[in-house]
Amino acid sequence: MKEIFKIIDANFNRTREGLRVIEEALRFIYKDERVLKEIRNIRHNFSKKILEFFPSEKLKISRDIREDKGKDLNRIEKVDLKKLVETNFLRIEESLRTLEEYSKVVKPEVSIFFHDIRFKIYEIEKYLINRLIRKKIKIPAVYIILNLKEDKENFLKFAENVIKGEPDIIQLRYKGENIKFFLKIAKELKKIIPYEIIYLINDRIDISFLCESDGVHIGKNDFDIEDARKILSDKIIGVSTSGIEDLKNIKGKDIDYIAVGSLFKSKTKPEKKPIGVEILKEMRKYISIPIIGIGGINIENAKKVIESGGDGIAVISVVEDSKRPDEIIKKLKEEVYKGWKKRRKEII
């Protein structure tokens, strides 16, 4: 029986340690409060229940560090973050399965406890690994919104010139009713956009899924974020906001960035009252994900958006109205980087 307690003790420690590694990643790297709380509760409850089921003195008496052949098996090697997280999930799951099976020898009634935790861990693992394989929003970012017109040939030529400017993000937006046309162009655009440029679809989750874009941007009154995430589990989801109040509706939800605006008077949406760049610093107090400023942004005010707390700018008219969109994008990138450099100096 001592050997059984030795196995339980070893896997108790292994599970708890693995949970702590995942917890630290959620706390300091992903800053995901919802899942952090879930993992922390699992770790606390797990430790508490183990000691209820198996007295501490029995576990410690059974421990024999000097004779443990597994203590010297650790390999020193460099790992990336994805591998680190995956390895610790595997360690937790294997240890829980071991606890589930060996507890049947001494206390069969508690095996269901380990079984239930294991399946909770599977769900969290799926969520976190999906986050890991998503493309990341580059900061600072220049984000170009392409308004799809019915003139396919001219639109694609314009899109090619936009791509030459090497923006960080391209979003395809279509307000027409010809969905077959929208999907056809979305697929063609996907073929010509380089991998390093993030490609998003506006509003339409179905189009995003079918054209295999990098994600979707949804408005405040479009799809619910949870519903969008069910379909695009490993893709980027961005959300439109217009003020601090909107943050209450997205707090704790699995989104990758927010777009805030209209910051200035916008030619695209003239009916929107500008909210000004001061709001960017206020919003930064509440969220850690990237904030993209939108609305009336041009070469003259792009730097100000970044200095005021924005992590990027989204533009339409200033590029759409230009004969050389690639040159405009390069100038916007210069201004954005100037603003970012100044802001980083102020932080340091």
BADRENFI-647262 format. One record per residue (C-alpha): residue number from 1; residue in one letter; x, y negated, z negated. Coordinates in nm, 4 decimals, padded with zeros to 6 digits. Layout:
<sites>
{site NUM, a, {X, Y, Z}} ...
</sites>
This chain:
<sites>
{site 1, m, {00.0000, 00.0000, 00.0000}} {site 2, k, {00.2929, -00.2343, -00.0656}} {site 3, e, {00.3822, -00.2165, 00.3054}} {site 4, i, {00.0305, -00.3332, 00.3989}} {site 5, f, {00.0619, -00.6349, 00.1708}} {site 6, k, {00.4024, -00.7052, 00.3255}} {site 7, i, {00.2374, -00.7168, 00.6705}} {site 8, i, {-00.0440, -00.9388, 00.5430}} {site 9, d, {00.2013, -01.1763, 00.3747}} {site 10, a, {00.4197, -01.2052, 00.6877}} {site 11, n, {00.1222, -01.2786, 00.9139}} {site 12, f, {-00.0341, -01.5165, 00.6630}} {site 13, n, {00.2873, -01.7240, 00.6756}} {site 14, r, {00.3154, -01.6967, 01.0535}} {site 15, t, {-00.0433, -01.8127, 01.1093}} {site 16, r, {-00.0161, -02.1039, 00.8677}} {site 17, e, {00.3153, -02.2216, 01.0187}} {site 18, g, {00.1799, -02.1991, 01.3738}} {site 19, l, {-00.1285, -02.3980, 01.2778}} {site 20, r, {00.0916, -02.6691, 01.1309}} {site 21, v, {00.2955, -02.6966, 01.4525}} {site 22, i, {-00.0250, -02.7457, 01.6549}} {site 23, e, {-00.1563, -02.9897, 01.3944}} {site 24, e, {00.1532, -03.2107, 01.4262}} {site 25, a, {00.1206, -03.2164, 01.8054}} {site 26, l, {-00.2419, -03.3302, 01.7733}} {site 27, r, {-00.1516, -03.5900, 01.5131}} {site 28, f, {00.1537, -03.7540, 01.6684}} {site 29, i, {00.1538, -03.6670, 02.0406}} {site 30, y, {-00.2059, -03.6227, 02.1567}} {site 31, k, {-00.3610, -03.8384, 01.8823}} {site 32, d, {-00.6787, -03.6364, 01.9075}} {site 33, e, {-00.8625, -03.7010, 01.5809}} {site 34, r, {-01.1523, -03.4658, 01.6495}} {site 35, v, {-00.9432, -03.1537, 01.7181}} {site 36, l, {-00.6836, -03.2545, 01.4584}} {site 37, k, {-00.9565, -03.2490, 01.1953}} {site 38, e, {-01.0775, -02.9093, 01.3206}} {site 39, i, {-00.7293, -02.7507, 01.3099}} {site 40, r, {-00.6570, -02.9027, 00.9692}} {site 41, n, {-00.9822, -02.7636, 00.8293}} {site 42, i, {-00.9004, -02.4194, 00.9721}} {site 43, r, {-00.5538, -02.4263, 00.8121}} {site 44, h, {-00.6839, -02.5361, 00.4710}} {site 45, n, {-00.9720, -02.2881, 00.4741}} {site 46, f, {-00.7458, -02.0077, 00.5977}} {site 47, s, {-00.4918, -02.0620, 00.3168}} {site 48, k, {-00.7642, -02.0858, 00.0561}} {site 49, k, {-00.9442, -01.7715, 00.1697}} {site 50, i, {-00.6273, -01.5615, 00.2025}} {site 51, l, {-00.5451, -01.6244, -00.1626}} {site 52, e, {-00.9020, -01.5393, -00.2595}} {site 53, f, {-00.8859, -01.2085, -00.0724}} {site 54, f, {-00.5280, -01.1169, -00.1581}} {site 55, p, {-00.3831, -01.2432, -00.4886}} {site 56, s, {-00.0707, -01.4544, -00.4498}} {site 57, e, {00.1378, -01.2370, -00.6812}} {site 58, k, {00.0701, -00.9237, -00.4730}} {site 59, l, {00.1791, -01.0958, -00.1551}} {site 60, k, {00.4947, -01.2436, -00.3056}} {site 61, i, {00.5981, -00.9232, -00.4826}} {site 62, s, {00.5691, -00.7347, -00.1534}} {site 63, r, {00.7961, -00.9855, 00.0229}} {site 64, d, {01.1499, -00.8631, 00.1010}} {site 65, i, {01.3456, -01.1231, 00.2968}} {site 66, r, {01.6791, -00.9404, 00.2957}} {site 67, e, {01.5330, -00.6249, 00.4520}} {site 68, d, {01.3095, -00.8062, 00.7012}} {site 69, k, {01.4450, -00.7127, 01.0440}} {site 70, g, {01.2432, -00.9898, 01.2113}} {site 71, k, {01.4084, -01.2819, 01.0343}} {site 72, d, {01.7050, -01.2943, 01.2756}} {site 73, l, {01.5051, -01.2660, 01.5999}} {site 74, n, {01.4595, -01.6402, 01.6515}} {site 75, r, {01.6265, -01.7588, 01.9732}} {site 76, i, {01.7741, -02.1071, 02.0048}} {site 77, e, {01.6572, -02.2473, 02.3361}} {site 78, k, {01.5212, -02.5696, 02.4751}} {site 79, v, {01.1454, -02.5660, 02.5424}} {site 80, d, {00.9086, -02.8202, 02.6897}} {site 81, l, {00.5999, -02.9365, 02.5054}} {site 82, k, {00.3617, -02.7137, 02.6996}} {site 83, k, {00.5644, -02.4026, 02.6212}} {site 84, l, {00.5956, -02.5040, 02.2558}} {site 85, v, {00.2190, -02.5393, 02.2189}} {site 86, e, {00.1424, -02.2195, 02.4133}} {site 87, t, {00.3960, -02.0183, 02.2100}} {site 88, n, {00.2476, -02.1288, 01.8803}} {site 89, f, {-00.1059, -02.0511, 01.9918}} {site 90, l, {00.0091, -01.7004, 02.0863}} {site 91, r, {00.1815, -01.6640, 01.7489}} {site 92, i, {-00.1357, -01.7669, 01.5652}} {site 93, e, {-00.3616, -01.5386, 01.7694}} {site 94, e, {-00.1357, -01.2341, 01.7363}} {site 95, s, {-00.1017, -01.2896, 01.3615}} {site 96, l, {-00.4760, -01.3278, 01.3155}} {site 97, r, {-00.5393, -01.0060, 01.5067}} {site 98, t, {-00.2825, -00.8288, 01.2877}} {site 99, l, {-00.4502, -00.9629, 00.9741}} {site 100, e, {-00.7888, -00.8569, 01.1069}} {site 101, e, {-00.6740, -00.4980, 01.1663}} {site 102, y, {-00.4590, -00.4404, 00.8564}} {site 103, s, {-00.7066, -00.6037, 00.6186}} {site 104, k, {-00.9425, -00.3161, 00.7070}} {site 105, v, {-00.7087, -00.0836, 00.5179}} {site 106, v, {-00.7347, -00.2701, 00.1872}} {site 107, k, {-01.0410, -00.4986, 00.2230}} {site 108, p, {-01.2549, -00.4143, 00.5279}} {site 109, e, {-01.5168, -00.6771, 00.4463}} {site 110, v, {-01.2739, -00.9664, 00.5072}} {site 111, s, {-01.1657, -00.8657, 00.8589}} {site 112, i, {-01.4587, -01.0621, 01.0078}} {site 113, f, {-01.3133, -01.3819, 00.8598}} {site 114, f, {-00.9924, -01.3398, 01.0625}} {site 115, h, {-01.1946, -01.2391, 01.3701}} {site 116, d, {-01.4017, -01.5595, 01.3568}} {site 117, i, {-01.0993, -01.7858, 01.3131}} {site 118, r, {-00.9239, -01.6156, 01.6071}} {site 119, f, {-01.2093, -01.7005, 01.8418}} {site 120, k, {-01.2182, -02.0618, 01.7211}} {site 121, i, {-00.8468, -02.0821, 01.8002}} {site 122, y, {-00.9109, -01.9477, 02.1527}} {site 123, e, {-01.1512, -02.2386, 02.2148}} {site 124, i, {-00.9080, -02.5003, 02.0836}} {site 125, e, {-00.6249, -02.3479, 02.2874}} {site 126, k, {-00.8283, -02.3732, 02.6077}} {site 127, y, {-00.9093, -02.7372, 02.5371}} {site 128, l, {-00.5523, -02.8355, 02.4517}} {site 129, i, {-00.3862, -02.6478, 02.7394}} {site 130, n, {-00.6294, -02.8150, 02.9798}} {site 131, r, {-00.5117, -03.1480, 02.8423}} {site 132, l, {-00.1500, -03.0476, 02.8882}} {site 133, i, {-00.1858, -02.9592, 03.2562}} {site 134, r, {-00.3746, -03.2763, 03.3469}} {site 135, k, {-00.1823, -03.5458, 03.5264}} {site 136, k, {-00.0894, -03.8350, 03.2990}} {site 137, i, {-00.1731, -04.1998, 03.3599}} {site 138, k, {00.1543, -04.3772, 03.4286}} {site 139, i, {00.2097, -04.6922, 03.2211}} {site 140, p, {00.2130, -04.9634, 03.3395}} {site 141, a, {-00.0156, -04.8793, 03.6297}} {site 142, v, {-00.1328, -05.0442, 03.9495}} {site 143, y, {-00.4717, -04.8960, 04.0339}} {site 144, i, {-00.6272, -04.9511, 04.3776}} {site 145, i, {-00.9993, -04.9008, 04.4415}} {site 146, l, {-01.0860, -04.8175, 04.8016}} {site 147, n, {-01.4388, -04.9018, 04.9130}} {site 148, l, {-01.5347, -04.6398, 05.1694}} {site 149, k, {-01.6934, -04.7889, 05.4815}} {site 150, e, {-01.8735, -04.6046, 05.7598}} {site 151, d, {-01.5945, -04.6931, 06.0057}} {site 152, k, {-01.3844, -04.3823, 05.9416}} {site 153, e, {-01.0865, -04.4602, 06.1677}} {site 154, n, {-01.0264, -04.8116, 06.0359}} {site 155, f, {-01.0801, -04.6965, 05.6779}} {site 156, l, {-00.8195, -04.4209, 05.7037}} {site 157, k, {-00.5684, -04.6604, 05.8661}} {site 158, f, {-00.6261, -04.9028, 05.5800}} {site 159, a, {-00.5862, -04.6197, 05.3272}} {site 160, e, {-00.2549, -04.5188, 05.4871}} {site 161, n, {-00.1273, -04.8760, 05.4458}} {site 162, v, {-00.2369, -04.8744, 05.0831}} {site 163, i, {-00.0453, -04.5507, 05.0251}} {site 164, k, {00.2677, -04.7137, 05.1747}} {site 165, g, {00.2551, -04.9630, 04.8872}} {site 166, e, {00.2958, -04.6703, 04.6431}} {site 167, p, {00.0296, -04.7593, 04.3867}} {site 168, d, {00.0076, -04.5426, 04.0762}} {site 169, i, {-00.3629, -04.4640, 04.1139}} {site 170, i, {-00.6092, -04.4652, 04.4040}} {site 171, q, {-00.9822, -04.4428, 04.3480}} {site 172, l, {-01.2280, -04.3702, 04.6303}} {site 173, r, {-01.5632, -04.5420, 04.5872}} {site 174, y, {-01.8691, -04.5014, 04.8075}} {site 175, k, {-02.2081, -04.6647, 04.7553}} {site 176, g, {-02.3773, -04.5233, 05.0648}} {site 177, e, {-02.6159, -04.2285, 05.0944}} {site 178, n, {-02.4294, -04.0045, 05.3411}} {site 179, i, {-02.2839, -03.7592, 05.0911}} {site 180, k, {-02.1494, -03.5252, 05.3614}} {site 181, f, {-01.9522, -03.8171, 05.5019}} {site 182, f, {-01.8260, -03.9076, 05.1539}} {site 183, l, {-01.7040, -03.5527, 05.0915}} {site 184, k, {-01.5422, -03.5285, 05.4357}} {site 185, i, {-01.3406, -03.8487, 05.3839}} {site 186, a, {-01.2587, -03.7528, 05.0242}} {site 187, k, {-01.1033, -03.4285, 05.1499}} {site 188, e, {-00.9113, -03.6063, 05.4278}} {site 189, l, {-00.7788, -03.8633, 05.1823}} {site 190, k, {-00.6673, -03.5851, 04.9490}} {site 191, k, {-00.4445, -03.4488, 05.2283}} {site 192, i, {-00.2556, -03.7758, 05.2793}} {site 193, i, {-00.2168, -03.8986, 04.9207}} {site 194, p, {00.1208, -03.7910, 04.7767}} {site 195, y, {00.1198, -03.5797, 04.4611}} {site 196, e, {00.2760, -03.8568, 04.2511}} {site 197, i, {-00.0187, -04.0897, 04.3173}} {site 198, i, {-00.3211, -04.0072, 04.1011}} {site 199, y, {-00.6320, -03.9661, 04.3163}} {site 200, l, {-00.9724, -04.0320, 04.1560}} {site 201, i, {-01.3310, -04.0324, 04.2777}} {site 202, n, {-01.5784, -04.2924, 04.1590}} {site 203, d, {-01.8939, -04.1647, 03.9856}} {site 204, r, {-01.9422, -03.8369, 04.1738}} {site 205, i, {-01.8220, -03.5396, 03.9690}} {site 206, d, {-01.9368, -03.2997, 04.2410}} {site 207, i, {-01.7278, -03.4759, 04.5078}} {site 208, s, {-01.4275, -03.4842, 04.2749}} {site 209, f, {-01.4587, -03.1107, 04.2117}} {site 210, l, {-01.5065, -03.0172, 04.5787}} {site 211, c, {-01.2252, -03.2327, 04.7191}} {site 212, e, {-00.9926, -03.1264, 04.4354}} {site 213, s, {-00.9038, -03.4799, 04.3313}} {site 214, d, {-00.7090, -03.5488, 04.0131}} {site 215, g, {-01.0206, -03.6668, 03.8361}} {site 216, v, {-01.3153, -03.9011, 03.8267}} {site 217, h, {-01.4065, -04.2486, 03.7067}} {site 218, i, {-01.7546, -04.2817, 03.5615}} {site 219, g, {-01.9597, -04.5849, 03.4621}} {site 220, k, {-02.1272, -04.6400, 03.1272}} {site 221, n, {-02.4635, -04.5224, 03.2586}} {site 222, d, {-02.3420, -04.2342, 03.4743}} {site 223, f, {-02.2677, -03.8774, 03.3629}} {site 224, d, {-02.2296, -03.7984, 02.9960}} {site 225, i, {-01.8606, -03.7457, 02.9173}} {site 226, e, {-01.9178, -03.3985, 02.7678}} {site 227, d, {-02.1066, -03.2878, 03.0799}} {site 228, a, {-01.8325, -03.4244, 03.3047}} {site 229, r, {-01.5692, -03.2423, 03.0999}} {site 230, k, {-01.7519, -02.9088, 03.1425}} {site 231, i, {-01.6961, -02.9343, 03.5169}} {site 232, l, {-01.3595, -03.1116, 03.5200}} {site 233, s, {-01.1935, -02.9524, 03.2178}} {site 234, d, {-00.8364, -03.0031, 03.3388}} {site 235, k, {-00.8883, -03.3313, 03.5255}} {site 236, i, {-00.8592, -03.7001, 03.4405}} {site 237, i, {-01.1760, -03.8769, 03.3285}} {site 238, g, {-01.1848, -04.2554, 03.3072}} {site 239, v, {-01.4737, -04.4645, 03.1778}} {site 240, s, {-01.5891, -04.8229, 03.2423}} {site 241, t, {-01.6295, -05.0519, 02.9416}} {site 242, s, {-01.7107, -05.4184, 02.8986}} {site 243, g, {-01.6415, -05.4789, 02.5317}} {site 244, i, {-01.5733, -05.3513, 02.1812}} {site 245, e, {-01.9283, -05.2201, 02.1433}} {site 246, d, {-01.8708, -04.9670, 02.4216}} {site 247, l, {-01.5888, -04.8064, 02.2255}} {site 248, k, {-01.8387, -04.6696, 01.9718}} {site 249, n, {-01.9956, -04.4535, 02.2423}} {site 250, i, {-01.6649, -04.3023, 02.3552}} {site 251, k, {-01.4859, -04.2638, 02.0221}} {site 252, g, {-01.3617, -03.9082, 01.9735}} {site 253, k, {-01.4515, -03.8054, 02.3285}} {site 254, d, {-01.2087, -03.6411, 02.5673}} {site 255, i, {-01.1274, -03.9226, 02.8093}} {site 256, d, {-00.7940, -04.0273, 02.9567}} {site 257, y, {-00.8286, -04.4024, 03.0019}} {site 258, i, {-01.0803, -04.6861, 02.9957}} {site 259, a, {-01.1311, -04.9665, 03.2464}} {site 260, v, {-01.2242, -05.3007, 03.0880}} {site 261, g, {-01.3875, -05.5872, 03.2717}} {site 262, s, {-01.4687, -05.8006, 03.4382}} {site 263, l, {-01.1708, -05.9950, 03.2987}} {site 264, f, {-01.1955, -06.2775, 03.5539}} {site 265, k, {-01.4565, -06.3946, 03.8044}} {site 266, s, {-01.4904, -06.1076, 04.0489}} {site 267, k, {-01.5694, -06.1254, 04.4179}} {site 268, t, {-01.6843, -05.7611, 04.4110}} {site 269, k, {-01.9265, -05.8140, 04.1199}} {site 270, p, {-02.0033, -06.1911, 04.1139}} {site 271, e, {-02.3008, -06.1357, 03.8801}} {site 272, k, {-02.0709, -06.0242, 03.5961}} {site 273, k, {-01.9667, -06.2875, 03.3447}} {site 274, p, {-01.5891, -06.2784, 03.2851}} {site 275, i, {-01.4925, -06.1580, 02.9368}} {site 276, g, {-01.1311, -06.2843, 02.9443}} {site 277, v, {-00.8033, -06.1085, 02.8672}} {site 278, e, {-00.8151, -06.1723, 02.4907}} {site 279, i, {-01.0389, -05.8697, 02.4490}} {site 280, l, {-00.7532, -05.6375, 02.5519}} {site 281, k, {-00.5599, -05.6911, 02.2269}} {site 282, e, {-00.8766, -05.6341, 02.0259}} {site 283, m, {-00.9544, -05.3079, 02.2036}} {site 284, r, {-00.5977, -05.1864, 02.1508}} {site 285, k, {-00.6674, -05.1873, 01.7745}} {site 286, y, {-00.9334, -04.9182, 01.8205}} {site 287, i, {-00.7925, -04.6822, 02.0833}} {site 288, s, {-00.4566, -04.5366, 02.1859}} {site 289, i, {-00.5427, -04.4208, 02.5403}} {site 290, p, {-00.4443, -04.6424, 02.8374}} {site 291, i, {-00.6482, -04.9589, 02.8966}} {site 292, i, {-00.6856, -05.0705, 03.2588}} {site 293, g, {-00.7964, -05.4289, 03.3204}} {site 294, i, {-01.0357, -05.4871, 03.6103}} {site 295, g, {-01.2245, -05.7722, 03.7716}} {site 296, g, {-01.0835, -06.0704, 03.9634}} {site 297, i, {-00.7223, -05.9635, 03.9193}} {site 298, n, {-00.4676, -06.0931, 04.1691}} {site 299, i, {-00.0957, -06.1687, 04.2001}} {site 300, e, {-00.1326, -06.4879, 03.9949}} {site 301, n, {-00.2963, -06.3320, 03.6877}} {site 302, a, {-00.1770, -05.9668, 03.6937}} {site 303, k, {00.1166, -06.0388, 03.4611}} {site 304, k, {-00.1155, -06.2047, 03.2092}} {site 305, v, {-00.3347, -05.8912, 03.1905}} {site 306, i, {-00.0373, -05.6768, 03.0900}} {site 307, e, {00.1018, -05.9337, 02.8452}} {site 308, s, {-00.2406, -05.9476, 02.6781}} {site 309, g, {-00.2486, -05.5731, 02.6031}} {site 310, g, {-00.3506, -05.4035, 02.9267}} {site 311, d, {-00.1640, -05.0912, 03.0356}} {site 312, g, {-00.2498, -05.1449, 03.3991}} {site 313, i, {-00.4563, -05.3403, 03.6503}} {site 314, a, {-00.7293, -05.2213, 03.8863}} {site 315, v, {-00.7876, -05.4273, 04.1992}} {site 316, i, {-01.0151, -05.4272, 04.5012}} {site 317, s, {-01.0523, -05.7590, 04.6859}} {site 318, v, {-00.6926, -05.8804, 04.6704}} {site 319, v, {-00.5844, -05.5671, 04.8589}} {site 320, e, {-00.8978, -05.5224, 05.0706}} {site 321, d, {-00.8749, -05.8779, 05.2079}} {site 322, s, {-00.5074, -05.8510, 05.2970}} {site 323, k, {-00.3622, -05.7761, 05.6404}} {site 324, r, {-00.0638, -05.6140, 05.4663}} {site 325, p, {-00.2054, -05.4216, 05.1672}} {site 326, d, {00.1270, -05.2425, 05.1133}} {site 327, e, {00.3071, -05.5748, 05.0606}} {site 328, i, {00.0376, -05.7002, 04.8220}} {site 329, i, {00.0615, -05.3800, 04.6170}} {site 330, k, {00.4393, -05.4169, 04.5884}} {site 331, k, {00.3980, -05.7749, 04.4661}} {site 332, l, {00.1344, -05.6645, 04.2158}} {site 333, k, {00.3728, -05.3969, 04.0881}} {site 334, e, {00.6454, -05.6580, 04.0412}} {site 335, e, {00.4118, -05.8779, 03.8356}} {site 336, v, {00.2874, -05.5850, 03.6293}} {site 337, y, {00.6413, -05.4761, 03.5452}} {site 338, k, {00.7357, -05.8323, 03.4483}} {site 339, g, {00.4400, -05.8427, 03.2098}} {site 340, w, {00.5234, -05.4987, 03.0689}} {site 341, k, {00.8874, -05.5905, 03.0129}} {site 342, k, {00.7932, -05.9073, 02.8269}} {site 343, r, {00.5353, -05.7248, 02.6162}} {site 344, r, {00.7811, -05.4476, 02.5195}} {site 345, k, {01.0352, -05.7073, 02.4107}} {site 346, e, {00.7763, -05.8702, 02.1863}} {site 347, i, {00.6910, -05.5334, 02.0270}} {site 348, i, {01.0578, -05.4515, 01.9608}} 
</sites>
